[in-house]
Amino acid sequence: MAQALPMQQRLSWPERLAWMICAMPELLKSFAWDAFVLFFYAQVVGLSGWLIGLAISIIIVFDTLVDPWIGALSDRLTGTRLGRRHSLMFAAILPFTIGIAMVFAPPTGMAQMQILAWLLGWGLLARCGISFWTVPAYALGGELTSDEQERRLVAVLRNMGNQLIILTVPAIAFGVFFVHTAAFPRPQLNPAPYPGFGLFVAGLGGALMLIGALGTMRRARLVEAADRSPTVNGAHTGPVAVLQTLIGAMKITPNVGKLLAVAFLVLFVNSVINQLSLHLATYFWQLDPTWTPRLLMAATFGSVFAMFLSPLFLKMFSSRRAMTLGLTAFFSAQGLAILLPLSGIAPAAGSAAIGLLIGSLRFLGGLAYGLYVVPFNVVTYEIGDEHEYNTGHAAQGTVASFMFIGLQLGSGAVALLAGSFLGLIAFPVGLPVEAMPPEKVRALAWFVLTLIALAGGTMAWLVGTFRIDAVKVAAIRSLRAAESS
């Protein structure tokens, strides 16, 4: 690569920080949704587990159908004043903030079907709204630079933005909203803080989206002005046509289909852990209020620490090998947090020692996940380049939508399985810890452990099948560098 290019290909630090902020809204939504919605509606609001699984699954399926349309539209949108990515990103702010606030504020006294309708309607608005942000914002990351080292930094900054949210929001949630009281020693069982927490998530999410969009818009317009890729006819951007295009893309570039499958399994396991963490923390490990937020943040500390190790890790191993090693360690740590207590060789439930053990395993899991996610983001952008080479037109948005289809399906599958399983075993609603039947708690723990083991083994194998065409990736990078010079 020519020596004159790095100054053009490297982002300024304000642009880098704005890009990091662009990654935060999706993780903010994911934390609020995965950590609280299933527990809130099942144990606090009292919605049937079957209906929770049905509602969340419908939301995720609809969101999954919308994502590829958003990705293709984002690739092909031309002639807009704000640009092909940012037009959609700005449009996402209001629907998301309204939807997520209302999800956490259901009126009291509603019947089961009314609660179902509330969760379904506002959940659809929140989840589909954030998709108009996340898909084009993620695609933007693949276009900000063609420099290989800068691209790695872009991937690191995205993960840092994710970890900052997961590090700070649980502390705020349990330090400001879910506070121990005599009436509610496990404050997550208290219905009063949830509406305020929803407003906090909405306000913070809207502010982050606005700052991130404004900070990256100038760079994105320069990238789009230099892009000489042919524009595909907008008539082919309908949802059905886009889905047909995406199916064809898996044939043109097989790595795209593998990316979808890996993304599905990644979020499947993460959703198993996140959506049922409050159930396990409350009833299985019986953590006191000081350990519950530490548990939610421990993995983040590990992932932040991994950011310092990831450059050396990537020098030691190829991207694919780094992904496999990181995933194997991640699943092992998450599985041991369930298996050791089930086997009777962990400290007693409710003790400080069990909190320290689970927190330590979550830290190690977060460290392993952080070592996995940076090469995963790099590989995702390389697959976007490979597909662009194969098709001859911009493909980062389309490929990003494939990844998010996998993420949505993984989250939806867990919601359906978890809600259905809670209904199947008739998991009691709103009981204090001492009154919860132990056999129900153990059944839930075995359920979580089984899902982690099955999905983890499959994903570790699948990552080993990636084969990126380095020649095609290099050709696209060279073309972009020539266009921007």
Number of C-alpha atoms within 10 A of each C-alpha: 10 8 6 9 15 16 9 14 20 19 20 12 9 11 19 21 19 23 27 23 26 30 26 26 27 20 20 21 21 18 21 21 22 23 21 21 21 24 25 21 22 24 22 19 21 17 23 23 28 20 20 28 24 20 24 25 23 17 23 26 16 15 24 23 18 19 29 29 24 28 29 30 23 30 24 23 18 15 8 10 9 16 20 21 31 24 19 23 26 18 14 22 23 15 20 27 25 19 23 29 23 21 24 26 19 18 11 9 9 13 10 14 12 14 23 19 12 19 25 19 16 22 26 24 24 27 24 25 24 27 26 27 27 28 31 28 26 25 24 25 23 23 21 23 23 23 19 13 13 17 22 17 18 25 22 25 22 24 22 23 22 23 24 20 21 23 21 12 20 22 17 14 20 20 14 12 19 24 17 17 10 7 9 14 15 22 20 26 22 20 17 14 19 24 16 16 22 20 19 19 22 25 15 15 22 20 15 18 26 16 15 24 22 14 19 24 18 13 17 21 17 13 17 17 12 15 16 12 12 10 13 15 9 12 7 15 22 15 17 13 13 22 18 12 17 21 14 12 20 17 12 14 20 16 25 26 20 20 25 22 22 24 22 26 26 21 23 26 24 20 25 23 21 22 25 23 22 26 22 19 23 22 25 23 25 22 25 19 19 15 20 24 23 22 24 24 25 24 26 28 21 23 30 23 17 24 21 13 14 21 16 10 19 19 10 11 12 12 19 19 17 23 25 21 16 22 25 19 19 24 22 17 21 24 21 18 22 22 16 14 19 15 9 9 9 17 16 14 17 17 13 14 14 20 24 16 17 26 22 18 23 26 27 24 28 28 26 27 25 32 31 28 23 28 25 22 22 20 20 21 24 23 28 27 29 26 28 21 19 14 13 14 18 24 26 30 30 31 32 31 30 29 25 26 25 24 25 26 23 24 29 27 22 25 28 22 21 24 26 19 18 22 18 12 14 13 22 16 18 17 14 14 14 9 10 16 13 13 11 16 19 17 14 21 22 14 15 22 19 13 17 22 15 12 18 22 14 13 21 20 13 16 20 12 11 17 13 17 15 12 10 18 19 17 14 20 18 15 13 21 20 13 13 17 10
